[in-house]
Amino acid sequence: MKSSIRTFVLAAFAAAAILATAHSATAQVFSSNASGDHQLGGGGTASVMVLALPYAGTYMLGGQQLVINESQQPTEVVCWISTTNGGAASVPYGPISGMTAVAGAVITLPLGGSYTATGPTDLWAVCKNATPGTVVLATNGNITAMYW
């Protein structure tokens, strides 16, 4: 009796392990962090970080970018995720986040969206300072992509 119970338990465990392996989806997370200062003069655009996506497939994107207004006047700052270095357009399903930063303000802009890659590719976090005569620093930030 002991032997048949042990055989049943081992067979049930093996079947469960096989089913779990065959039907489970494993998410992979890729991330890039920025910690340097990228100075953006009024009207200037800069790529502040890059994230390498290794596979073809759909990725869910998230992140944030910290920006400091070093000017004595308010300025409008916008950031987005692009498929090209310094690209003027956001990924198809990614918002352009913007905010007015008063003089000396520190703001955090969200990054997000989704992107379907056809193969290995890079995504860039791009920011723009829209007000002539002002200077902002894009400092700490991160961009994360989840693939499954």
HULINLIN-V820236 format. One record per pair of residues at least 6 apart in sequence whose ideal C-beta (glycine too) atoms are under 8 Angstrom apart, sorted by sequence separation. I is the first residue (numbers start at 1). J is the second residue. If there is no record, write none. Layout:
i->I j->J
i->I j->J
//
This chain:
i->40 j->46
i->53 j->59
i->69 j->75
i->82 j->88
i->90 j->96
i->101 j->107
i->129 j->135
i->39 j->46
i->82 j->89
i->129 j->136
i->38 j->46
i->69 j->77
i->82 j->90
i->83 j->91
i->99 j->107
i->115 j->123
i->80 j->89
i->81 j->90
i->82 j->91
i->38 j->48
i->67 j->77
i->80 j->90
i->81 j->91
i->99 j->109
i->80 j->91
i->98 j->109
i->127 j->138
i->67 j->79
i->97 j->109
i->81 j->94
i->97 j->110
i->34 j->48
i->65 j->79
i->80 j->94
i->97 j->111
i->111 j->125
i->34 j->49
i->80 j->95
i->95 j->110
i->33 j->49
i->80 j->96
i->125 j->141
i->32 j->49
i->48 j->65
i->79 j->96
i->80 j->97
i->94 j->111
i->95 j->112
i->32 j->50
i->63 j->81
i->78 j->96
i->79 j->97
i->94 j->112
i->95 j->113
i->109 j->127
i->125 j->143
i->32 j->51
i->78 j->97
i->79 j->98
i->94 j->113
i->31 j->51
i->32 j->52
i->61 j->81
i->78 j->98
i->93 j->113
i->94 j->114
i->123 j->143
i->30 j->51
i->77 j->98
i->93 j->114
i->94 j->115
i->30 j->52
i->76 j->98
i->77 j->99
i->91 j->113
i->93 j->115
i->123 j->145
i->30 j->53
i->76 j->99
i->77 j->100
i->90 j->113
i->91 j->114
i->92 j->115
i->30 j->54
i->76 j->100
i->77 j->101
i->91 j->115
i->75 j->100
i->76 j->101
i->74 j->100
i->75 j->101
i->74 j->101
i->74 j->102
i->30 j->59
i->74 j->103
i->61 j->91
i->73 j->103
i->77 j->107
i->79 j->109
i->81 j->111
i->111 j->141
i->115 j->145
i->34 j->65
i->48 j->79
i->72 j->103
i->78 j->109
i->80 j->111
i->81 j->112
i->69 j->101
i->71 j->103
i->77 j->109
i->79 j->111
i->81 j->113
i->83 j->115
i->91 j->123
i->111 j->143
i->42 j->75
i->61 j->94
i->68 j->101
i->69 j->102
i->67 j->101
i->69 j->103
i->70 j->104
i->81 j->115
i->47 j->82
i->50 j->85
i->69 j->104
i->101 j->136
i->69 j->105
i->40 j->77
i->68 j->105
i->69 j->106
i->85 j->122
i->87 j->124
i->47 j->85
i->68 j->106
i->69 j->107
i->83 j->121
i->86 j->124
i->47 j->86
i->67 j->106
i->83 j->122
i->85 j->124
i->87 j->126
i->46 j->86
i->66 j->106
i->67 j->107
i->83 j->123
i->84 j->124
i->86 j->126
i->45 j->86
i->66 j->107
i->67 j->108
i->82 j->123
i->83 j->124
i->66 j->108
i->67 j->109
i->81 j->123
i->82 j->124
i->45 j->88
i->65 j->108
i->81 j->124
i->82 j->125
i->64 j->108
i->65 j->109
i->81 j->125
i->82 j->126
i->64 j->109
i->80 j->125
i->81 j->126
i->64 j->110
i->65 j->111
i->79 j->125
i->80 j->126
i->63 j->110
i->64 j->111
i->79 j->126
i->62 j->110
i->63 j->111
i->79 j->127
i->62 j->111
i->63 j->112
i->78 j->127
i->79 j->128
i->61 j->111
i->62 j->112
i->77 j->127
i->78 j->128
i->61 j->112
i->77 j->128
i->61 j->113
i->77 j->129
i->78 j->130
i->61 j->114
i->76 j->129
i->77 j->130
i->60 j->114
i->61 j->115
i->75 j->129
i->76 j->130
i->59 j->114
i->75 j->130
i->76 j->131
i->58 j->114
i->59 j->115
i->75 j->131
i->58 j->115
i->59 j->116
i->74 j->131
i->58 j->116
i->59 j->117
i->73 j->131
i->57 j->116
i->58 j->117
i->75 j->134
i->77 j->136
i->79 j->138
i->57 j->117
i->65 j->125
i->67 j->127
i->71 j->131
i->73 j->133
i->56 j->117
i->73 j->134
i->75 j->136
i->53 j->115
i->55 j->117
i->56 j->118
i->61 j->123
i->63 j->125
i->65 j->127
i->71 j->133
i->81 j->143
i->56 j->119
i->71 j->134
i->53 j->117
i->55 j->119
i->56 j->120
i->71 j->135
i->55 j->120
i->69 j->134
i->70 j->135
i->71 j->136
i->54 j->120
i->70 j->136
i->53 j->120
i->69 j->136
i->70 j->137
i->52 j->120
i->53 j->121
i->68 j->136
i->52 j->121
i->53 j->122
i->67 j->136
i->68 j->137
i->52 j->122
i->53 j->123
i->67 j->137
i->51 j->122
i->67 j->138
i->68 j->139
i->50 j->122
i->51 j->123
i->66 j->138
i->67 j->139
i->50 j->123
i->51 j->124
i->65 j->138
i->66 j->139
i->50 j->124
i->51 j->125
i->66 j->140
i->49 j->124
i->50 j->125
i->66 j->141
i->49 j->125
i->65 j->141
i->47 j->124
i->48 j->125
i->64 j->141
i->47 j->125
i->48 j->126
i->63 j->141
i->64 j->142
i->47 j->126
i->48 j->127
i->63 j->142
i->46 j->126
i->63 j->143
i->45 j->126
i->46 j->127
i->62 j->143
i->63 j->144
i->45 j->127
i->61 j->143
i->62 j->144
i->45 j->128
i->61 j->144
i->44 j->128
i->61 j->145
i->62 j->146
i->43 j->128
i->44 j->129
i->60 j->145
i->43 j->129
i->59 j->145
i->60 j->146
i->40 j->127
i->42 j->129
i->43 j->130
i->59 j->146
i->40 j->128
i->41 j->129
i->42 j->130
i->43 j->131
i->59 j->147
i->38 j->127
i->40 j->129
i->42 j->131
i->43 j->132
i->58 j->147
i->42 j->132
i->48 j->138
i->57 j->147
i->34 j->125
i->42 j->133
i->42 j->134
i->46 j->138
i->49 j->141
i->51 j->143
i->53 j->145
i->55 j->147
i->41 j->134
i->42 j->135
i->48 j->141
i->49 j->142
i->51 j->144
i->41 j->135
i->49 j->143
i->51 j->145
i->53 j->147
i->40 j->135
i->39 j->135
i->40 j->136
i->39 j->136
i->40 j->137
i->39 j->137
i->40 j->138
i->38 j->137
i->37 j->137
i->38 j->138
i->37 j->138
i->38 j->139
i->37 j->139
i->36 j->139
i->34 j->138
i->35 j->139
i->34 j->139
i->35 j->140
i->34 j->140
i->33 j->140
i->34 j->141
i->33 j->141
i->34 j->142
i->33 j->142
i->32 j->142
i->31 j->142
i->32 j->143
i->31 j->143
i->32 j->144
i->31 j->144
i->30 j->144
i->31 j->145
i->29 j->144
i->30 j->145
i->29 j->145
i->30 j->146
i->29 j->146
i->30 j->147
i->28 j->146
i->29 j->147
i->27 j->146
i->28 j->147
i->27 j->147
i->28 j->148
i->27 j->148
i->26 j->148
i->25 j->148
//
